[in-house]
């Protein structure tokens, strides 16, 4: 890792740095963050790539952290137009356990380690994995990022999106080991504009599947399969977000959710014990729902337990709800969507079956579905992430069980020969 940082001044647009298989480990507390400063161009990016079919693993194993550090990042992409392809980033169990102890036991956010950070333009992350990190998987404050075909397993957000015009597609995110405020994705601050998140499998958001907050606007979330979107009811002390929702709209620093956000043609299944939609009150909204500007349409909501909807505005329309308590907002239906396996955890479980009331009932939408199949297929567009009967197109997501193909992180022992246990 030191050599990688030291060589930045020698790299030129169009260069490729190859990594052979093996573990690239950092343990030095004074080198907890590695900044890749070299910049390429849009037509000649700098590429960091696995050699041949090797599986290089970049390992964070720092166990003594500076006490003032909060949300430190392992690798910072500070150069423009850089591509990362076929690399794997992980935090050891011992290092992760110490950070989780700070959060869960000491109620402190210091020492939490995020994996990848960027505020640059044109960063691309392809065919990579992020596993076992106590903090965010990918923290994005830049412009025009592309993240595709990656596997993200994080303790905090899988994607924290505070930048512009990014595309996040064909990824699998899993928060199964997340703590209090783990989200699938969060769009945060007025700088979060024009991003598209589509055709992802997002699992086990401990607090929420999708969060919009702090002025974020003009973002689109579509064609995703979201499983167990908010499956924890434990709140982190002093934090404003309530857990256990599929969608959460939040007033942050006195700023409500911005205009132009659209959530459409997604399928939500699994646990959301507090309800489907959380809409926090906010003084700047004049008593109206914070999420009143968010358009929610053509989605299927099929929670595994009987829960409330939680938001009713004219912008919530043409959705199918099932297994919910009370009534649904006007302009929506409560009917069994006839999914392949609504209690399942594979994206294909969210496919429509013959006779589904979702078939041909969507308003005009994007021209492809979760599998990159053509929309419409048949008489009209279908509600949900899948278009019934449409063959999978090329270039779509690779449907595998979560974590398949991801290398296992190395196990490092303490001086007494033991692995630091986590329990979290």
Secondary structure by P-SEA (a helix, b strand, c coil): caaaaaacccccccbbbbbccccccccccccccccccbbbcccbbbbbbccccbbbbbccccccccccccccccccccccbbbbcbbbbbbcaaaaaaaaaacccccccccbbbcbbbcccbbbbccbbbcccccccbbbcccbbbbcbbbbbcccccccccccbbbbccbbbbcccccccccccccccccccbbbbccccccccccccbbbcccccbbbbccbbbccccccccccccccccccccbbbbbccccccccbbbbccbbbbcccccccbbbbbbccccccccccccccccbbbbbcccccccccccccccbbbccccccccccccccccccccccccccccccccccccccccccccccccccccccccccccccccccccccccccccccccccccbbbbbbbbccccccccccc
